[in-house]
C-alpha cells in the first residue's frame, strides 16, 4: 500500500519527467491494472522512463528498449518487437503462459 500511495502522490503533481523502477513489482494484479491505467493516462503529459520485468507494464510505451547484460538487444514498440520474434517476444510469450497457468490454477481452486 505504501508503494501505491507514493505512486498516487507523484501522479497528483503531474511531473514532466517520471522515472519508475519496477513500479508494479510485489503488488497484486488488481493494483497493477490500476497503476497501468494511470500510466497510460499520463503518457501524453511528459516523459516516462520505466524499468520493468513485467512486460505488461511497458507494452503501451512509445519505445521499449530490451537490455541483456547491460547491452541493448532490441528496441521498438510492443507490436514491432513481437513481430521481430526476438527476446521481447520470447519473454512476453513466457510471461503470458505463466499468467494463464496461474489464472487457471486459481479458477480450479475456486471450483473445488
C-alpha positions, 0 to 999 in steps of 0.5 A: 500500500505504501508503494501505491500511495507514493505512486498516487502522490507523484501522479497528483503533481503531474511531473514532466519527467517520471522515472519508475523502477519496477513500479508494479513489482510485489503488488497484486494484479488488481493494483497493477491494472490500476497503476497501468491505467494511470500510466497510460493516462499520463503518457501524453503529459511528459516523459516516462522512463520505466524499468520493468520485468513485467512486460505488461507494464511497458507494452503501451510505451512509445519505445521499449528498449530490451537490455541483456547484460547491460547491452541493448538487444532490441528496441521498438514498440510492443507490436514491432518487437513481437513481430521481430520474434526476438527476446521481447517476444520470447519473454512476453510469450513466457510471461503470458503462459505463466499468467494463464497457468496461474489464472487457471490454477486459481479458477480450479481452486475456486471450483473445488 
